[in-house]
Amino acid sequence: MGKGGSVNIVMTRTGMGKFEFISGIHNELGREPFMVMDYNTTEGGTGHPGFLCHKQPAIEKHLRCKMEQAQHSQLRLGATVTSIREDAEWTYITYASSPTGQERQIRSKFLVGADGKTGFTRKHYLEPRGITLDQVTSSAYSQTWVALNWKISLPNSDTHPDFPLWAKGYTPQQVYDLFFPNDFRFLCNPQRAAVCGRFGLPADRLWRFEFVVLEGEDGVDMAGREKIQQVVYPYITHPGSKYGVDGYVRYPLDCIEVLRCRPFSFSARSCNKWALGRVALVGDAAHVFPPFGGQGIASGFRDAMGLAWRLALLTQPPQSYANSKQSTCNVNHQRLLQGWYTERKQQLDHSLASTIENGAYVCETDPLKIFVRDWYLWGVQLVPSWKRWLEQGNRKEGLTRYEWQERGNMAFLPCGSGGGKNFPQVYCVGVADKEEKKGVRFTDDVIFGQGKKGLFRLVVFIDGVLDLHRIQPLLNDIESVSGGVLRAAETTFFFKTTKMIQTSWILPTQHSNVYRLATGQEFAASPLCQGRPEPQYYEPDRIWRESGSKQFVILRPDRFVFATCKDVFELKRAAAKLTGLISDGWVEGSG
């Protein structure tokens, strides 16, 4: 997650701060970390803080709202799939409807199984057809942890008059902050690794603690009350000397509500294929992540973004193409879906590498390796630029870029055509009066705004109004050239400057999609910044700099670049390649 203003309400309320890696055999959450990843900053190319610690019910609430608004979407709860079959044109899903158990059937062109690692789609339908969930690391990577979710309430002098910190002048909120501090902690304790931190809305005061189940221990037993008292309670029990009082100070246990406490097993696995025939797998049904990088649900969203536009192409081909050639779509869906999961597996490998790296920091038990790790990272951070590099975490390598694979059916142009890059997001302000009044916006929101009909989008970077007047008429035939995938009227123009453009009176009246880049200060002063950190290390020119400083960019709906082009001639040559994608499911020269 993290791109586009449609997630703004979730990001604003639940954005993460810092990841602190703490070494040693102790129970002090306030101990100085040996490494910090600072996810408050805006670097990384998304325009957002670097990490989102989600509250799943809140995310599901907003997803359901979107589903309710969608004209062609229905949500049927309490349904249990009992069978799947398919023929050359359709899939057929039989399910039992709760609470009656009545069997019903759905017929669809394609089926997407997002039903988890033990779901029906893979386990009972695709595995008998040769789909396997395989280990993706060179060595076995499987562990059991206990996950504990608490909801914390605040004590006060009336409810807990004997709590010793009132006499020292502490407020209820200060007490909460002392025992359940901000930021996320990776507790690299060689005797028992753990991670903990707040999650969800700040007002909800939710806290999560996870710890590893050691060899010879039973996960269910370790999730019991007695073991939780032994493992977790020491972290919320402080020596009184810290506050100038006798004995120990423990956060009041009657202010803690246990929402969940159970063991879970995880490994690093991915299916050999994520699609077969007309059935595809996304999320945990297709791949399983360790928890250390927070990449599980994020990867599921990435799967869906890459798959959704391909399904749209398969079921609703661009109108001009359908009108001019055929009334039905005969795209090679096998190739199109293979291209999807070939790309996604590349990004999965990148996310998995980051996750494994975090896990290695947390779970290391060898004293020599721990010594070398701690002192090496301490030394590296003596150099400010290297420290800053470490603080970027998994953003230090930049945005994802897919590598071209022969016979991979990739949906972008290879080599020098600039395809396969994840397109950066920055802030912008409309130049035309109507758009300017909307204030600062995310570039994704203006490029992919609601109501646009083209499947792909065209972005043009301009130096001045003369550029706009010159280029706009040259795009009039882009729809026919691209087979209806691009539409000239939906082109978004960006001035390559953050300076005010005082020329709206000479802009073409038929085109309002003209913007300039916005500064971090403008964003900080806008409503979009409420509840989130002000931008740090923000680079407005990144949006065109990472496009190779080329003037034209063809974008896919999943925010990946199909091609970058230096002039109109290159643009139309690239646009013509789109006809192969919508007719055959692959780009000419890729298969």
Secondary structure, 3 states (H helix, E strand, C coil): CCCCHHHHHHHHHHECCEEEEEECCCCCCCCCCCEEEECCCCCCCCCCCCCECCCHHHHHHHHHHHHHHCCCCCCCCCEEEEEEEECCCCEEEEEEECCCCEEEEEEECCEEECCCCCCHHHHHHHHHHCCCEEECCCCCCEEEEEEEEEEECCCCCCCCCCCCCHHHCCCHHHHHHHHCCCCEEEEECCCCCEEEEEECCHHHCEEEEEEECCCCCCHHHHCCHHHHHHHCHHHHEEEHHHCCCCCEEECCHHHEEEEEEEEEEEECEEECCCEECCEEECHHHCEECCHHHCCHHHHHHHHHHHHHHHHHHHHCCCHHHHHHCCCCCCCCHHHHHHHHHHHHHHHHHHHHHHHHHHHHHHHCCCHHHHHHHHHHHHHHCCCHHHHHHHHCHHHCCCCCECCCCCCCCCCCCCHHHCCCEECCCCEEEECCHHHHCCCEEEHHHHHCCCCCCCCCEEEEEECCHHHHHHHHHHHCCHHHHCCCCCCHHHCEEEECCCCCCCCHHHCCCCCCCEEEECCHHHHHCCHHHCCCCCCCCCCCCHHHHCCCCCCEEEECCCCEEEEEECCHHHHHHHHHHHHHHHHHCCCCCCC
